[in-house]
């Protein structure tokens, strides 16, 4: 929480310990104060349970925030998810002759992720990604994902809070308004928001990816910008995901639902460990190289080799070949490309762990250093390949 102007502080004096709100909520103690609002602990006299009440104490200085606050209450009231704070009630109280809005929420016990420790950053990230998938499905963009808006509760829950600048997809506004007011927290904003574009679900995914990178490495930077020890602090099976989440291109980022799925997936050998070394006898139906030249051009090549396992009838295989040739050119032709037709032989496909076509194996010094399964959009497959080549 930040310091607020003296005038603002005077306006907040009406909110005090002992105040009764809505005829049933007895204000007991201040939990936190920000530039535009205060959160107080209170007792619900009807149900005899503790609650949290949020007031917009800056309503006189910033009248537009009253409407924004009302939208927050309506937004939260419509949501029902284990990782989204629950709204119980909303209304207004008289504040020096003006209506002071408030919203009553469940009282969360814990610390924000600015200081709180978690047993597993990945598990916390999966819960948050699940919450984002839920609100995105409801056509809502949060627009201010940051550690201060994430509560790590003592009961084990990870909660997404503060929907004060959330928007549904019909009312998304630009990051900077004509008055110069910025929506969101610059440290966790996606690049497109700095360029004045409207926030989208991909912007929320970027912010979450940045938080996960920061919590895993201690550095707040896109995963593709990490080097050395910081890069090694990220589980290998999640490097590609975090690189995509923090891509500067919104279209390259995965959906929150995909993030949740991959963050929950265990680091199985099929994902994180390379297959066993291939020998010449493992190879059949080779095109563009002969059986004899495969050993020379792939297994003993001085350059990394991208082997494309494809089927003649497969449309995506044909689409990806020009892109692979472009990648080879981008890297100064320091890599080779070999196309291997698995045809319709499922037994042959199984030898290479080819579960979908196209599938890429990257061979380095005769070993399979990377397998990229093609059961994903072409742009995602190529992005994952570039990430590996850059690592």
Secondary structure, DSSP 8 states (H G I E B T S, - for coil): -----HHHHHHGGGS-TT-EETTTEEEEEEEEE-SS-EEEEEEETTTTEEEEEEE-TTTTT-THHHHHHHHHHHHHHT---TTB--EEEEEEEEETTEEEEEEEEE---EEETTT---S-HHHHHHHHHHHHHHHHHTTEE-----GGGEEEETTS-EEE---TT-EETTS--BSB-TT--B-S-GGG--HHHHTT-B--HHHHHHHHHHHHHHHHHS--S-GGG--HHHHHTS-HHHHHHHHHHT-SSGGGS--HHHHHHHHHS---HHHHS------GGG--SB-SS-HHHHIIIIIT-SSEEEEEEE-TT-HHHHHHHHHHHHHHHHTTT-EEEEEEE-TT-HHHHHHTT--SSSEEEEEETTEEEEEE-SSS-HHHHHHHHHHHHH-
